[in-house]
Amino acid sequence: MELSVEFFPPKTPEGESKLHLVRERFSETLKPTFYSVTFGAGGSTQSGTLKVVSDIHAAVAPHLSCVGSSRESVREMLKQYQALGVKRIVALRGDLPSGMGQYGEFHHANELVEFIRSETGDWFHIDVAAYPETHPQAKSPASDVDFFVQKMKAGANSAVTQYFYNSDAYFRFVDEAYDQGVTQPIIAGIMPIMNSSQLLRFSDACGAEIPRWIRLRLQSYGDDIVSIRTFGEEVVTDLCDQLLSVGAPGIHFYSLNQADAVLAIAENLGLTK
């Protein structure tokens, strides 16, 4: 089973120091298979992503988004990552930055996967994104699965899902993908519940559903952070237990550069070392 953790590039020296300590805690107790590092819309955090990748002395998988990028700019990023010894990449379509009206030379993530393969062969293990509850811009659930299958057949090694709290959505998505010939692992993306207003904001933006019973319980706690985090730990531990017991090939934690909630869930599951 694969365990991995996502970070985002800090914007301040204080954030960099905090991330260093958080990463040390994960390395000591969780020992993830790899760390992923996010990449802003149109490459807006490119330099920050590169810095975090350079600082991590472990398996790391930088995000690489293609919308708004040229083939030459992506080629240069691939060369930089190869020079650093990076062996894994999360290949994404990404979002257009505000004010940019052109998609650039890539329109879909399968084109990026094909380009990475044509430029670097088998150098990189390529992860792509999956959306168990359907990408918010998809025309239909069926077309979303079709696009996902295209990415996998273009040369992806595995996929990591958007976070979700409904295990049935994950299992149905996996079944539909496998029915269309996908054989690669589809790793479950998990977001610990640490802050209710933040979670609701993220979920509304990315299309992840918060089940009504969870939403109402969170709202009932108001500003009681302790109760929110205790409840969240129980809910997400149960979710992970369901996923792993039925054979999910791994868990990818969206850490928000924080360790406590992820490590508490992992300890509940017996995954810490």
Buried (B, 14 or more C-beta within 10 A) or exposed (E): EBBBBBBBBBEEEEBBEBBEEBBEBBBEBBEBBBBBBBBBBBBBBBEBBBBBBEEBEEBBBBBBBBBBBEBEBBBEBBEBBBEBEBBBBBBBBBBBEEEEEEBBBBEBBBBBBBBBBEBBEEBBBBBBBBBBBBBEEBEEBEEBBBBBBBBBBBBBBBBBBBBBBBBEBBBBBBEBBEEEEBEBBBBBBBBBBBBBEEBBEBBEEBBBBBEEEBBEBBEEBEEEEEBBBBBBBEBBBBBBBBBBEEEBBBBBBBBBBBBBBBBBBBBBBEBBE
